[in-house]
Amino acid sequence: MPANEPLSRYGNPPTYTVMGKTYAVMESANGFTEEGIASWYGTKFHGRKTSSGEPYNMYAMTAAHKSLPLPTYVEVTHKGNGRKIIVKVNDRGPFHEGRIIDLSYAAARKLGVSGTGTGPVSIRVINTGALDLKTDAVVLPVPASGKGKIHVQVAAMGTELAAERMADDLRSKKIASVRVHVVDNDGARLYRVRVGPLPDVDLAYKVINELNGIGLNKARVIVD
């Protein structure tokens, strides 16, 4: 599950050298995308320390990358079979020419590359700053036909009047599918102004960008 985590104390030097080649670690991964070949690593490294200091667990959804900050969450899409997974990048590698990400055994199985050894992929960094992980369960990725519903939460208010006013204001600014969701919060009612449901996370981030453009900078992606 994507989470807002502090950077690894040991895994993010400005540069590091492997087999005579020096690699630079990115200061920020926001908006990063890449295409190339994914590989995977398994039993030989199980239990060993990763570059972030965490032990490698071949059954966890993790990965290695040469330059992303540790940890970073990325969405990996198999360009052949269309499968998508979310992994936590907590290690360095792969250092073979042309390979961009090394998946754990579990991640490779879910993506469909454990049998072939490698596969063509695209990767996209997940902006964990746009995920509200405290009040709602977030599970990514969620297909349009899945049980999880994707929304963008604009605000949570204590009165229905304030929430409806904000919703009407958003509609007047041509923001579509605005609704007010009422929930009980420790005995008190909470009115959540949300956009959605939306068919996929990519569209949710586009909505967030649109909201940012009209001065609403606290919108979050919610999947529940």
C-alpha positions in Angstrom: 0.0 0.0 0.0 1.5 3.4 -0.9 2.4 5.5 2.1 4.1 8.8 2.9 7.4 7.5 4.3 10.6 9.4 5.2 13.6 8.9 2.9 16.0 6.1 3.8 18.9 7.3 5.9 21.4 5.2 4.1 19.9 4.6 0.7 20.1 8.1 -0.8 23.6 9.4 -1.2 24.0 12.0 -4.0 25.9 9.4 -6.1 27.2 5.8 -5.8 29.4 3.5 -7.9 28.7 -0.1 -8.9 31.1 -2.0 -11.2 33.0 1.1 -12.0 30.0 3.1 -13.1 28.7 6.0 -11.1 24.9 6.6 -10.7 23.2 9.8 -9.4 20.3 9.6 -7.0 17.3 11.8 -7.9 16.4 14.5 -5.4 12.7 14.4 -6.4 10.8 11.7 -8.2 7.6 13.7 -8.8 6.2 13.2 -12.3 8.9 10.6 -13.2 8.1 8.0 -15.9 10.3 5.5 -17.8 10.0 2.7 -20.3 12.2 -0.3 -20.7 12.8 -3.9 -19.5 11.8 -5.2 -16.1 13.6 -8.2 -14.5 13.3 -9.8 -11.1 15.4 -11.2 -8.2 14.5 -14.0 -5.8 15.7 -16.6 -3.4 19.4 -15.8 -3.7 18.8 -12.4 -2.0 16.0 -13.3 0.3 16.7 -11.9 3.8 19.7 -9.8 2.7 19.7 -6.1 3.4 18.5 -3.8 0.6 20.1 -0.5 -0.1 17.5 1.2 2.1 18.5 -1.0 5.0 15.3 -3.1 5.0 15.7 -6.9 4.5 14.8 -8.1 1.1 11.5 -10.1 1.2 10.9 -11.9 -2.1 7.2 -12.3 -1.1 6.7 -8.5 -0.6 5.7 -6.1 -3.4 9.0 -4.3 -3.7 11.5 -3.4 -6.4 15.0 -2.0 -7.1 15.8 1.1 -9.3 19.1 2.7 -10.1 18.2 6.4 -9.4 14.8 6.8 -7.7 14.9 8.0 -4.1 14.4 5.3 -1.5 11.6 4.6 -0.8 9.4 5.6 -3.8 6.2 3.9 -4.9 5.7 3.3 -8.6 3.1 1.8 -10.8 4.5 -0.7 -13.2 2.5 -1.6 -16.4 3.4 -4.6 -18.5 3.2 -3.4 -22.1 2.5 -6.9 -23.4 -0.3 -8.2 -21.2 -1.6 -4.9 -19.7 -1.2 -5.9 -16.1 -0.5 -3.2 -13.5 1.0 -3.4 -10.1 2.2 -1.0 -7.4 5.6 -1.6 -5.8 7.8 0.0 -3.2 11.3 0.8 -4.5 13.6 0.1 -1.6 16.7 -1.2 -3.3 19.3 -0.4 -6.0 19.6 -2.1 -9.4 19.3 -3.7 -11.9 22.7 -3.0 -13.3 22.3 -5.0 -16.6 22.2 -2.8 -19.7 18.7 -1.9 -20.8 16.9 -3.0 -17.7 15.1 -0.3 -15.7 13.6 -2.0 -12.7 14.2 -5.3 -10.7 11.0 -6.7 -9.2 10.6 -8.9 -6.2 9.5 -12.5 -6.9 5.9 -11.7 -5.8 5.7 -8.6 -7.9 7.1 -10.4 -10.9 4.5 -13.1 -10.6 1.6 -10.6 -10.4 2.9 -8.7 -13.4 3.5 -11.9 -15.4 7.3 -11.9 -15.8 8.4 -14.5 -13.3 8.2 -17.2 -16.0 9.9 -15.2 -18.8 12.5 -13.6 -16.6 12.0 -10.2 -18.2 9.3 -8.1 -19.8 8.6 -4.7 -21.4 7.2 -2.2 -18.9 6.5 1.4 -18.3 6.8 2.8 -14.8 5.2 5.9 -13.3 5.9 7.3 -9.8 2.9 7.5 -7.5 2.6 10.9 -5.8 2.0 9.7 -2.2 1.5 13.3 -1.1 -1.9 13.1 -3.0 -3.0 10.0 -1.1 -5.1 10.4 2.1 -3.9 7.3 4.0 -5.3 8.3 7.5 -9.1 8.4 6.9 -9.7 6.0 4.0 -8.3 2.7 2.9 -6.3 3.1 -0.3 -5.7 0.1 -2.5 -4.1 0.6 -5.9 -4.4 -0.2 -8.7 -8.2 -0.6 -9.0 -9.8 -1.4 -12.3 -12.9 0.4 -13.5 -14.9 -2.9 -12.9 -13.4 -3.6 -9.5 -15.1 -3.2 -6.1 -13.0 -0.1 -5.1 -14.4 3.2 -6.1 -12.0 6.0 -7.0 -12.8 9.6 -5.9 -11.0 12.9 -5.4 -11.8 14.3 -2.0 -11.7 18.1 -2.1 -12.6 18.8 1.5 -14.3 17.4 4.6 -16.6 19.8 6.5 -18.6 19.8 9.7 -21.8 21.3 8.2 -23.9 20.3 5.3 -24.5 23.9 4.3 -20.7 24.6 3.9 -20.2 21.4 1.9 -23.1 22.1 -0.4 -21.9 25.6 -1.0 -18.4 24.3 -2.0 -20.0 21.6 -4.2 -22.1 24.3 -6.0 -19.1 26.5 -6.4 -17.2 23.6 -8.0 -20.1 22.9 -10.4 -20.1 26.5 -11.4 -16.4 26.2 -12.3 -17.3 23.2 -14.7 -16.0 20.5 -12.3 -18.1 17.4 -13.2 -19.5 14.7 -10.9 -19.3 16.6 -7.7 -21.1 15.0 -4.8 -21.4 15.4 -1.0 -20.9 12.2 1.0 -22.2 12.0 4.6 -20.4 9.8 7.1 -20.4 9.4 10.9 -17.1 10.4 12.5 -16.9 9.5 16.2 -20.6 10.3 16.7 -20.5 13.5 14.6 -21.5 13.9 11.0 -18.8 14.7 8.4 -19.6 16.1 5.0 -17.1 15.1 2.3 -17.0 17.0 -0.9 -15.8 14.5 -3.6 -15.5 14.3 -7.3 -16.3 10.9 -8.8 -16.5 8.0 -8.9 -13.8 8.0 -11.5 -12.7 5.2 -13.9 -9.0 5.2 -13.1 -6.3 6.8 -11.0 -4.8 8.7 -13.9 -8.0 10.6 -14.4 -8.1 11.3 -10.6 -4.7 13.0 -10.8 -5.9 15.0 -13.8 -8.8 16.2 -11.6 -6.4 17.1 -8.9 -4.4 19.2 -11.3 -7.6 20.9 -12.4 -8.5 21.7 -8.8 -5.0 23.0 -8.1 -5.5 25.3 -11.0 -8.4 27.0 -9.2 -6.6 27.3 -5.9 -7.7 24.0 -4.2 -4.5 22.4 -3.2 -5.6 19.9 -0.6 -7.4 17.4 -2.8 -6.6 13.8 -2.3 -7.1 10.5 -4.2 -9.4 8.2 -2.2 -10.1 4.6 -3.1 -12.7 2.8 -0.9 
